[in-house]
Amino acid sequence: MEVQGEGEGGGVSGRGESAVVNASTGQATPLRGRIAALDQFRGYTVLGMLLVNFVGRFEATPGWLKHHTVNCCYADTIMPQFFFAVGFAYRLTFLRRLRDPGAGASLAFGHAIRRNLGLILLGVVFYHLDGTYLHWSDLQRIGLVGVLRASFQRDPIQTLTHIGFTSLWVLPVIARSVRARLVWTLMSAVLHLVLSSWFYAEFAWTRPVIDGGLLGFLTWTIPLLAGSLAYDALAARGASRSIAPLLFWAVVLALAGYALAWLGGGGGGENSSPGQVFAPGQPWIPFATPVRPVHINIWMMSQRSGSATYLIFATGVSLAVLAVFVALADVAGVQIGVFRTFGGNALAAYLVHGIVSGAISPFAPRDAPGWYAAAATAVYLGINWLFIRHLERTGVALKM
């Protein structure tokens, strides 16, 4: 989950430092230094990712710490926060490049395109393509077109590639006005709903895809551009005066996501896709552990399908979490060391954690008792921290 963004600092505090954002043009004075709240927010999100990606394997783990095919439990709020942080840093660094006398618009856009294409390539290599061909005859039989059609349906379209595709998709508006970004977000969500109703929901649920699949970038746009708007709020208002609007919009979006899931028939019924039933689920109650079968439809909250309602709700959660860290880190000056460590090297933590998990998982049976699962998790988290802490102490930060 590459959310680093080079130079994503910003001297935001409650002491009057701010930058002016012109709502009609989208122009802003890029912040300087580091934004402590963003580092803390990102570090918390990385640590949350490490936790839920490992503990979900254990039967003893509470349901709210596991990913579910429908609804939005704690584990499902983590990935949207990465996109939110990406959007925050993306807006900051892009505006900074636009104002660099030696760069300008063409170089700023070129850098963004190269960076995100590189991230997509890294994701494809890291996750691997779909399909395994043991014999030359297998490749001859399916042909080049068949290989291309079969290779990009599930496995390679995950977090890193989602971030790359989504960042390219929003590139035309990342430096534009608030209105332009809101219109782009609404257009993307509506387009996803239309395409899902037409054919994509059936495709996504019958594969099933991961985190929205090939069209996931349309709805991952929601938290990413919300992060860019949060940057504007901190730049224009400073830390202390941005907390109230962040919390206000957190409540508005969380309620909107919930309401759309409920009003759209998120619990199944006549709006459901014919013949598609998946269990378990209780998609009307955020953070509740799914307990009953549901009919799948395009309105229910689901990280698997990347539904718009899920990402609207989770974006509200992201805004609330950011507000907490703004109050703690940028206003009160309170920072948590482990969050700083992971937040400063998010891409490295993402790449390393799968390797560490692969080394420990063979000795962590799924049916292990709670105490053993907790001990294995502590060892896993500790090893990850040792690696990233070493990078921090040696000044090495992995970026794209």
N, C-alpha and C positions, 0 to 999 in steps of 0.2 A: 504494500500500500504506500506508494511513493507520494508523500505529502510534504516533502521537505521544502522545495521551492527555495532557490538560492537567495540569500539575503533577506529572508522574510522577517525582518525585524520591524522596528518602529518604536520610537520613544513615546509610547502612549502612557500617560499617567493621569492621576486626578489632580494634577497641579497646573492645569491650564494649557499644556502642550496640545496642539491640535493642528489639523490641516484642513483647508477649505475644499469641499467637494461641490462642484457646480452641478445641480440636479438636471439641468437641461442638456449639458454637454457631456457630463460624466467625467470632466476633468478634475483632477485632484492633485494636491502636492503629496508625493509619496513620503511616507513616514521613514524615519531613519532610526538606526540602532535595532535592538531586538524587542519584540513585543513579548513580554514575559507571559502574559495570559495565553498567547497562542502556543508558545513552547509547552506550557503546563497542560493546556487543553490537548495538544497533540500527544504529549507523553502519557496522559491519562488514557487516551484512546488506544495508543499502542499497547499499553499494559492490559487494557480490557480485551484487545484482540488476542494477546498471548494467552490470557486466562480462558476465554470462551472457546478458542480453537483447540485447547488441550482438554479441558474438563468435560467437554461435551461427549467424550467417548465413554465416560463412566456411568453405569446405571445408578450409582449413588448420588449423582449430581442433581440438584434441584432443577425442575423444568425451566425456570426463568433464566438459567444460565446456559441453556441449550438453544440452538437454532431450531425453528419450526417452519414447516412448509407454509403455514398461514399464521396470521396475527403478527404482533410485534412485541416480543419479549426483550429483556435487557440485552441479550446477545445480539439481537437484530438491530439494535441502535448503534452498534460500534462502526460498521462499515460506512453508514451515511456521515458519521463524524469525520472520517478521513476525507471524504469528498468536500465536506464543509471547510475543513482546514486547507485543502488544495485550493478551493475557490478564493479563500482569504489571501493566501500567499500568491496565487496566480495574479490577482488584481494588483497587489502591491508591486510585484516584480515587473509586471508588464508596463504599468504606469511609469515605473522608474526608468525602464529602458526607452520608453517613448521620449522621455525628457533628457536622455543622455545625449549631449551634443555630438558625440562620436558615433551614435547608433541611429536613432530615428525610427520611423514606422516600419520601413522595409526590413531592417535588421531585427527589430523587435518581433515582427511576425515570422521572419525566417527562423529565428532562434526558437520560438514557441513550436513551430511546425517540426523542426528537427528533433527537439527534445521529446515531443509526444510521440512521434514516429519511433524514436529510439525506445521509449517506454513500452510501446506496443510490441516491438520486436523482442525486448527483454521478457515481456509477459508470455509471448508465444513460445519462446525457448524455455522459460522457467516452468510453464505448465504443461508443455508438450501438445502436439496436435492429437486430435481424435484418431483412433484406428491403429491397428497393428498388422503388419504384413510379414508373415513368416517366410513366404516363398515368392520368387520372382513372378510366378504364374498368378499370384494374387494381385499384384500390381498390373500385370498385363490385362487381366480380366476386368478390373474396375476402370482402368484408364486414367489419364491425367484429370479429365473433368470430374470423374467420379471421386478421385482422391480429394480434389479441392472442395467438392460439395460435401464430402463426409468429414473433412478435417476440422471444420470450424463451427461445429454445432454445439459443443459443450465445454470440454476441458480447457482449450486455450483462451476462452472468453471469461476471464476472472478478474480479480481486483486490479492488477496492474494494467491489463489491456482495457478494462472499463475506464480507468482514469485517463489513459491516453486517448481513447476515442472520444470521451466526454469533453476533455480539454480542447480537442480539435473542433468539436461541434460548437462549443461556445466561443471559440476564438473571435468570430466576427463581432461579438458584443462585449467581450470582457473589459474593454476600455471605454465602452459607451455609457450612456446615461442610465439612471435608475429605470426609467420607463422602458428603454430598449431591452434591458435585461429581464424585466418583468414580463414583457410581451414575449420574448424568446422562451422564457420558462413556461409560460402558459401554452404557447404554441407547441412546444415539445411534449408537454403532458397530454394535450388534446390529441396530438398526432399518435402518441403511444396508445391511447385509449381507442382511437379509430382503428388502427392497425391490429390491435389486440382483438377487438370485436370482429374484425374481418377474418383474420387467419392466425395471428401470432400467438394468441392465448393457447390455442390448441397445440400449436407447434411447441411452445415453451413447456407446457405441462406434460406432453407425451414424450419429450426427450428424456428426462426433464433438464432444462438448462440450469446454469448457475448464475445467481444474482442478476437475472433479467436477460441473459444471453445476448445475441447479436444486436438487438434493439434496446438493450438496457441503457445505452447512453442517453436515450431520450428522457428517461425519468431520473437518472443520476444527475442530470442537469439541475434538478430542483435543489438538492443540498449544495451543489458546487456554486451555483450562482447566488444562493442565499449566503454562502460564505463571503462572496465578493461584496454583497450588500452590507454584511456585518463589518467588513473592513471599512467601508465608507462611513458607517456610523461611528466607529472608533476614531477615524481620521478627522471627521468633522466636529465631533463632540468632546473628544477626550474620554478617558476611561470612566470617570465617576458619572458623567452625564449620559453615557451610553447604556448603562445597566438597565434603566427603566424601559427604554424602547426595545432592548433585546428581550427582556422578560415579557413585555407586552406581545411582541410578535411570536414569541415562543408559545404562548397560550393560544393565540389566534390560529397558528398553523397546526398545533396539536389537535385542537378542537375541530378544525376544518378537515383534517385527515380522518378523524374519527367519524365525523358527521357524514362525509362522503362515502365511507365504507358502509355505514349503517343505512343511509338513504338509498344507496345504490344496490342494496340487496346483498351486502357482503356476507350474510349468513346462508346464502343459497336461496332456492325458490325459483320463481318463474324467470328470473333474469340469468339463471345459471346456464353455463354451457351444456347443451344436451349430452347426456350420457357420461359426463365427466364427474366422477365422485372421488374424493380423496379424504383420507382420515389420518390423524384426528384434526380438529380445529374448532375454534370459537372466535372468529375474526372480529367480532364487534367489541371485544373487551381488551384494550391494549394492556400489555404486560401480564395478562392471565395465561396460565399454561393451558394449551389446547386440550380439550377433553372429549370432544364428540365429532362424528363425521360431518362433513359439509359438502355442499355442491360447489365446485370451483367456478368463480366468475371473475371478471376483470376488475371488480371494485374492491374485492377483499384485500386486506393488508397481507403482503407476501414478499419476503425478500427473494424467494426463489424466482418469482415471475417479475420482480422489480416493479410492482404495481405503483401507480401514482399515489394512491391513498397511503400506502406504507411510507413512501418517501416524504410526503407532506407531513405526516405525523412525526416521523423520525427527525426531520429538519427542525420541527418545533423543539424536540428534545435537545438537539444540537445547540440551538440558540440559548436554551436555558443553561446548559452545561458551560457554554462559553461565558455567559453572564456571571456564573459563580466564580470562574477563574479570573475574570476581569476584576471582580470585587476583591478576591484574595491576593492575586499576584500584582496587579497594576495599581490598585488603590491601597490595600493594606500592606503590600510588600511581602506577603507570605508565599514562599515557594517550596515545593516538595522536591527533594533531590532526585528521587527515582523517576519522577515525571520529567524533570529537566534532562536526565540522562537519555531516556527513551525518546523524548520529544526532539532532541537535537540530532537524532540519527534514525529516523523512522524507516527509511528504505532498508538500511542494514538490518534493523530489528526484524523487518518483515522477511527478508531473505534468510536470516539465520534461524528464525524460530521453527521453520519447518524441518531444518536439519536436526536441531536439538530434539524436537518432538519425535522424529524418526528414530533417534538413538534411544530414547527413553520408552517409547510406546510398547516395544516388545516385552518390557518388564512391568507393564501396567495393564493387567487384565481388565476388561470391561466390567466384570462382575466383582472387582476388588471391593473390600469393605471401605466405608467412608474414610477411616483414619489412614488407610494405605493410599487411597486416591489423593487425599490432602498432602501426604508426604511426597508422593510422586510429583504432584503439581508444584510443591515448594522447590524441589530439586530442579525441575524444569525451568521455573521462573528464575531461580538463582543462577543457573548456567547461562541463560539468556542475558541476565543483567551483567554477569562477569564479562561476556564478550563485548557488549555495547559500552560498558563502563571503561573497558580498556581502550576502545576507539575514542571515547570522550577524552580520556587522559592524554592520549597521544595526539589529539587534535585532528583525527581522521573522521571525515563526514562523507558518507556515500550519497551522491546526488545524481540526478539525470539532467 
